[in-house]
Amino acid sequence: MISNVIKEIILDFQNHALETGITRHLNYSIVPKKAFICIGVRRYGKTTFLYQIIENLKKNTNIKKENIIKQSCTGI
């Protein structure tokens, strides 16, 4: 079923080591129960920036990794 495929994709991401690159010092805020969206031009470091935010959330908050999902919308 498609739901099993989605679960597997989410679990793979949650257990995958993230490439966080060079730390960016940008201001952002996380709003509880809302999606965090990063938009911009191609190849500008959006995914790396999101990975840095995810690592920060996992290390410095009580947010469980199971509650963090990254979804790419490339090609939409």
C-alpha positions in Angstrom: 0.0 0.0 0.0 1.0 3.6 -0.5 0.8 4.3 3.2 3.5 1.8 3.9 5.7 3.4 1.3 5.2 6.8 2.9 5.9 5.4 6.4 9.2 3.9 5.1 10.2 7.2 3.4 9.5 9.1 6.7 11.4 6.6 8.8 14.4 6.6 6.4 14.6 10.4 6.7 14.3 10.4 10.5 17.2 7.9 10.8 19.4 9.5 8.1 22.4 11.6 9.0 21.8 15.1 7.7 24.4 17.1 5.8 24.3 20.4 7.6 27.2 22.2 5.9 28.4 25.6 7.0 26.2 27.1 9.7 24.0 30.0 8.5 23.2 32.7 10.9 19.8 33.7 9.7 16.8 34.9 11.8 13.8 32.6 11.7 11.0 31.6 14.1 9.2 28.3 14.6 5.5 28.7 15.1 4.0 25.7 17.0 1.6 23.5 15.0 2.5 25.3 11.7 4.7 24.3 8.8 8.1 25.9 8.4 8.6 26.7 4.7 11.8 27.8 3.1 11.6 29.2 -0.5 14.2 30.7 -2.8 16.2 30.4 -5.9 17.8 27.1 -7.0 21.1 25.9 -5.5 21.1 28.6 -2.7 21.2 26.3 0.3 17.6 25.9 1.3 17.8 22.2 2.0 21.1 22.6 4.0 19.5 25.5 6.0 16.4 23.3 6.7 18.7 20.4 7.8 20.4 22.8 10.2 17.1 23.9 11.7 16.0 20.2 12.0 19.3 19.3 13.8 18.8 22.4 16.1 15.3 21.3 16.9 16.4 17.8 17.7 19.2 18.9 20.0 17.8 22.0 21.7 14.1 21.4 22.1 11.8 18.7 23.4 10.4 18.1 19.8 10.7 14.4 18.9 12.3 13.5 15.6 9.1 11.6 14.8 7.3 15.0 14.7 9.7 16.5 12.1 9.0 15.8 8.4 10.9 17.3 5.4 9.0 17.4 2.1 10.5 18.5 -1.2 8.2 20.0 -3.8 10.6 20.1 -6.6 8.9 20.0 -10.0 5.5 21.2 -8.8 
